[in-house]
Amino acid sequence: MSGQSVSGGLIARIAALATAVVFFQIGVVSEVPVFGVTIDLSILLVAFTGLLCGSTVGAISGFAVGLLVDLALVQTLGLTSLVFTLIGYWSGRLRELRDPQAALTPLLVGALATAVSLVGYSVMEFMLGVDAPVSFELLRQIVLGIVVNTIIALPMWMLVRRCLIGGLPQDPRRRRRRAYTTGGLSPLSRS
Amino acid sequence: MYNKTVRRRRAVLALLVVLALILLTAYFGEARNGALHSVQRGFLTVVAPIQDGANKALKPVRDLFSSIDEVLHAKSQNAELRKQNNALRREIVAEQIDHQSYNQLLSMFHLDNQLSISNYQPVSATVVSQSPNLWYSTVLIDKGSSAGIQLEDPVINGEGLVGKVTEVVADGAQVTLITDSTMGVSARLGASATTGILKPKVGEPNDLLLEYLPATTPDNKGEYVYTSGTVAPPDDSLYPPGIPIGEVTSGAEESGYEDLNVHPFANLRNLDVVQVLTIAPGSRAARVSNIVSSLPSGAQSSGGEASTAGQLASTGAG
């Protein structure tokens, strides 16, 4: 989507989805620990928004979702925004550079985004002076957090895709189909 | 065209990163009543009723997930509870013996009434959200300054000490849990009555460490830990004495001091209803409680000091 204009409809869809997901996260998901850790839907939302909409939209939505999380949970303002901005941008660049179409891409992106978020958050907290050396428990929580978020990544991807795909200027499904049905683009037609 | 797109994309990223860093720096640099904290409180004021509503509406969904989780853990919990039940039975017998000497001490001081938590004007509140982040041990509750809650008020639940209030708006408040890295509680060991400082165990966010105990302190596994309520002003403890906190799981000696690992009684990952003790720290009742906690250790059975404080506070005696 980089280089293309972003429609108001898409912005409205992202805003509505982000608000709903953040409040669902805070109100329900955060109070239901799975394997002793909490699922973090907001990381997945940002990563998948970037993966669908590109780096610029991914970065902006990452910043906004992070700010919303920090405001709603009375956390250090800017910290989550910084981490989520980088995740949104990175996911968007992945789409722009590689355009991965494999079915397991959301799983991989979800796992990597969660890992970057948890490790990045830990590094930021260390830099801000929180006294917490690396321990087995901390590593266990990070690993379990990645596993749990990876499990939930595919349903979350389907939800985000379903909500945002109508607002995208070019539907990825149509784009892929067209590549094999129109002349000139199919590898078979070149031979 | 391509260069323009790349430049714009990089400019947006740089702008957002700089903005986040500015926010971070400003937030750390300003006082608690600064502009960004005020914006945060304003946001909390607006969303607290919404969160409360959403929390109530989505409770069935949460309960469904919770019940699945509970069933999975029920078997191991059952065995653990049976062990605890046996241990408690033995403790009851010991407690009954202690109770007799406790009553004698009470009559010496002409103190008959028991201090109940009601002396601290508790306000019941529902937890409406919990930070999913490993680094923030905080929860938000649905009662605020309109219910009499103030900053630094202690928070408990049926199992023991939970934390203290660190932000308040009209209809909501933020509670920082005892496992947060910023917390420290003056605590006492059940049998030996030795006092120490209870802090979160570094790197293990669900456990606590009772520090600065004399090196001779025995590490009795299963020994109870409760709030001491400090006695020397101006360092009055925020917490009334005698509130259960947790039990000793193991010991760890460190540079001449004894440290004990403590597991909190309260299930801090799954809080539902809590009570905020709205009596102000340093108030008459709090001071009286502190005086009573300085009595000889034999008089400091959890009910004993509570009773003393209750009567003195209610009669207005200093």
Interface residues (C-beta under 8 A of the other chain):
Chain A: S2 G3 F23 F24 Q25 I26 G27 V28 V29 S30 E31 V32 P33 V34 G36 V37 T38 I39 D40 S55 T56 A59 I60 G62 F63 G66 L67 D70 L71 A72 L73 V74 Q75 T76 L77 G78 L79 S81 L82 T85 L86 Y89 L118 Y121 S122 E125 L128 V130 D131 A132 P133 V134 S135 E137 L138 Q141 I142 G145
Chain B: M1 Y2 T5 R8 R9 V12 L13 L16 V17 L19 A20 L21 I22 L23 L24 T25 A26 Y27 F28 L36 V39 Q40 F43 L44 V47 I50 Q51 A54 N55 L58 V61 R62 F65 S66 D69 V127 V128 S129 Q130 S131 P132 N133 L134 W135 Y136 T138 L140 E167 Q174 S181 V202 G203 E204 P205 N206 R269 N270
